[in-house]
Amino acid sequence: MAQQKSFPKKWIGIGIVVLLFLIVVATIWGSYNSLVRLNQGVDSSWANVETQYQRRIDLIPNLVNVVESYAQFERELITNVTAIRSQWQTAQTPEQQVNAANQFESAISKLLLISENYPELKASEQFRALQDNLVETENMISVARTRYNEAVRQYNTATKVFPSNMIAGWFGFSERTYFQSRPGAENAPVVDLNV
């Protein structure tokens, strides 16, 4: 009877160490790549928010020109809308852009409320078309913000769960900020035409 060769125990030990090493490397690699994809998703979602903000900003000169032709004495509000538009375009950070966008929303709301006092303006086909475009843009901004916050939630969750939280710490993946409305955004703007 032939004697079977036994596999040396040392090779089994080396195999186990190599297998454990490969599992650790695969976990780090997978977590890192997942964090990179989620981070890119947040950046892409923010770019979509910026795109919708830019669409709104691009509509404003036309809206201002139409309103200005009917409402000459509302010069201060029109000047304010124009200044905020410039502020948004020169903003350097997402936080500055959100701040300018929030100011812009308030000013646009006031501009549209003031337009209620000008029946000729409300009847203008050009104004109605611009107003419809603005409403559509506001809806698209809302959707883009929601998607951005969802991307941030997924990314932030990945930076907090084990084992990707360790990988996030090692490679500098830090928590991202959710989009938040300005305080008092739930209240309708007050327009006092008697001032």
ZIBELJO-V547087 format. One line per field, one symbol per residue. phi: phi as a letter, one per 30 degrees, with the letter a starting at -180 (. if undefined). burial: + if it has 9 or more other C-alpha atoms within 8 Angstrom, else -. Layout:
phi=???
burial=???
//
This chain:
phi=.ddddcddddddddddddddddddddddedddddddddddddddddddddddddddedddeddddddddcbddcedddddddddeddddcdcbeddddddddddedddeddddddddbeddddddddddddddddddddddddddddddddddddddddccdcdddddddcidcdccddbddeiddcddcccdcd
burial=-----------+---------------+--++--+--++-++--++-++--++-+++-+-+-++-+++-++---+-++-+++-++-++--+----+++++++++-++++++-+++--+--++----++-++-++--++-++--++-+++-++++++-++----++-+++---+----------------------
//
